[in-house]
């Protein structure tokens, strides 16, 4: 995924870049509500002369790229809860997830993006918020699932898994002095990729999904 910065100007209409300094404490997730627009399209909407809404966001992500539209240390109008000191607008980084194109790939990108941002700040998934949490708006709407918020819970679980995977220490693996795919270290043990190791040894690798059994035959 490409990550690029394309900040809207200070003089963007409707005060969309209010120039309020911000020390963020959370990350807020949105859906764009537009099933046909890309990240580039959403970025351009912020400076479109026909746009008369006082709304903005920090990052928008689609299946190909993520665009940072406002610096992450400035507030944006995305939470719908006013301008109080503890409002989402004044304390949270707003991320818009596009609904167009390959939405599954877009979600993959959003998971990786959010996990990297949390890791960079030393935060966990408890720092994630929905637009709903600030103002009661049904957003991110594609995670609402009729009020069950199944999609939201799945998104948080995927971000948590991505964070955990990033914390696993990798181990270099060699078979007969030939480098193969990395393994990892967990609780003092080195785990190696069985198929890669088996094939490097000239063994036949088998897998029985019913019994969950792996075999090496040479």
C-alpha positions in Angstrom: 0.0 0.0 0.0 1.2 3.5 -0.9 1.2 6.1 1.9 1.4 9.7 0.9 0.7 13.1 2.3 -1.4 15.7 0.4 -2.4 18.3 2.9 -5.4 20.6 2.2 -4.4 24.3 2.3 -5.0 26.4 5.4 -7.5 28.5 3.4 -9.7 25.6 2.5 -13.4 26.7 2.7 -15.7 25.9 5.6 -12.8 26.0 8.1 -11.9 22.3 7.2 -8.4 22.9 8.4 -8.9 24.9 11.6 -5.2 24.9 12.6 -5.9 23.7 16.1 -2.9 21.9 17.5 -3.8 18.4 18.8 -2.1 15.8 20.9 -4.2 12.7 19.9 -5.2 10.1 22.4 -7.3 7.8 20.2 -7.9 6.8 16.6 -11.5 7.0 15.2 -12.6 4.8 12.3 -15.2 5.9 9.7 -16.7 4.6 6.4 -16.9 7.2 3.7 -20.6 6.6 3.0 -19.7 6.9 -0.7 -19.6 3.5 -2.5 -18.0 5.0 -5.7 -15.2 7.2 -4.5 -11.5 6.4 -4.0 -9.0 7.8 -1.5 -7.9 10.3 -4.1 -11.5 11.2 -4.8 -12.2 11.7 -1.1 -9.1 13.9 -0.7 -10.1 16.0 -3.6 -13.6 16.3 -2.2 -12.2 18.3 0.7 -11.1 21.1 -1.7 -14.0 20.7 -4.2 -15.6 24.2 -4.6 -19.1 22.6 -4.6 -18.5 21.1 -1.2 -20.2 23.2 1.5 -19.8 20.9 4.5 -17.6 21.7 7.5 -16.2 18.2 7.7 -12.6 16.9 7.4 -10.5 13.9 8.3 -6.8 13.0 8.7 -6.4 9.9 6.6 -8.4 8.2 3.9 -7.6 4.7 2.7 -8.7 2.5 -0.2 -7.5 -0.7 -1.9 -4.4 1.0 -3.3 -3.2 3.8 -1.1 -3.7 5.8 2.1 -3.6 9.6 1.9 -2.9 11.9 4.9 -5.0 15.0 4.3 -4.3 16.8 7.5 -1.3 16.6 9.8 -1.9 14.2 12.6 -1.1 16.9 15.2 -3.9 19.1 14.0 -7.6 18.6 14.8 -10.2 17.8 12.1 -14.0 18.0 12.0 -14.9 14.3 11.8 -16.4 13.2 15.1 -19.6 15.3 15.1 -19.3 16.2 18.7 -18.3 19.9 18.7 -15.1 21.6 19.7 -14.8 20.8 23.4 -11.4 20.0 24.8 -12.3 16.3 25.2 -14.2 16.0 22.0 -13.3 13.5 19.3 -12.6 16.4 17.0 -10.0 17.8 19.4 -8.4 14.5 20.6 -8.7 11.8 17.9 -7.1 11.0 14.6 -9.9 10.4 12.0 -9.5 7.6 9.4 -12.0 7.2 6.6 -12.2 3.7 5.0 -13.4 3.9 1.4 -16.3 1.7 0.3 -15.5 1.4 -3.4 -13.6 -1.2 -5.4 -12.2 -4.3 -3.6 -13.5 -3.6 -0.1 -11.8 -6.7 1.4 -8.4 -5.4 0.2 -9.3 -1.9 1.5 -10.0 -3.5 4.9 -6.7 -5.3 4.8 -4.9 -2.0 4.2 -6.8 -0.3 6.9 -6.0 -3.1 9.4 -2.2 -2.8 8.6 -2.4 1.0 8.7 -4.1 1.2 12.0 -1.9 -1.5 13.6 1.2 0.4 12.5 -0.1 3.6 13.9 -1.0 2.0 17.3 2.4 0.3 17.4 4.2 3.5 16.7 2.5 5.2 19.6 2.7 2.3 22.0 -1.1 1.9 22.1 -3.4 -1.1 22.0 -6.8 -1.6 20.4 -8.4 0.0 23.5 -7.5 3.3 21.8 -9.7 2.7 18.8 -13.1 4.5 18.5 -16.0 4.4 16.2 -17.6 7.6 14.9 -20.6 6.2 16.8 -18.7 6.5 20.1 -18.5 10.3 19.8 -21.9 11.3 18.4 -24.1 8.3 17.9 -23.9 8.3 14.2 -24.1 4.9 12.5 -20.5 4.9 11.3 -18.5 3.1 10.3 -21.7 2.0 8.7 -20.4 -1.2 7.0 -19.4 -2.5 10.4 -22.8 -1.8 12.0 -24.5 -5.1 11.2 -28.0 -4.0 12.4 -26.7 -2.8 15.7 -24.6 -5.9 16.5 -21.4 -4.2 15.4 -20.0 -7.6 14.3 -17.8 -5.9 11.7 -16.4 -3.5 14.2 -15.4 -6.3 16.6 -13.8 -8.3 13.8 -11.9 -5.2 12.7 -10.5 -4.7 16.2 -9.6 -8.4 16.5 -7.7 -8.2 13.2 -5.8 -5.1 14.3 -5.0 -6.9 17.6 -3.7 -9.9 15.7 -1.6 -7.7 13.4 -0.1 -6.0 16.5 0.7 -9.4 18.1 2.3 -10.7 14.9 4.5 -7.6 14.8 5.7 -8.4 18.3 6.9 -12.0 17.5 10.6 -12.3 17.2 11.7 -13.8 13.9 14.4 -16.5 13.6 16.5 -17.1 10.5 16.4 -20.8 9.4 19.0 -22.6 7.3 18.8 -26.2 5.9 22.2 -27.6 4.8 23.5 -24.0 4.8 20.7 -22.9 2.5 18.5 -20.0 3.8 14.8 -20.8 3.8 11.7 -18.9 5.0 12.0 -17.3 8.5 10.6 -19.0 11.5 9.8 -17.3 14.8 10.6 -17.6 18.5 7.9 -18.1 21.1 8.3 -18.9 24.7 11.9 -20.0 24.2 11.2 -22.3 21.3 12.1 -21.8 17.6 9.2 -22.7 15.2 10.1 -23.3 11.6 8.0 -23.4 8.5 7.4 -27.1 8.0 6.8 -27.1 4.2 9.8 -25.0 3.5 12.1 -27.1 5.7 10.7 -30.4 4.4 11.1 -29.4 0.8 14.6 -28.2 1.4 15.4 -31.7 2.8 13.8 -33.4 -0.2 10.9 -34.7 1.8 7.3 -35.1 0.8 5.1 -32.8 2.9 1.6 -33.9 3.8 -1.3 -32.3 5.6 -4.5 -34.0 6.8 -7.0 -31.2 7.5 -9.5 -33.5 9.2 -7.1 -34.7 11.9 -4.9 -31.6 11.7 -1.8 -33.7 11.1 1.3 -32.7 9.3 3.7 -35.4 7.9 7.2 -35.4 6.4 8.1 -38.5 4.4 11.5 -39.1 2.9 
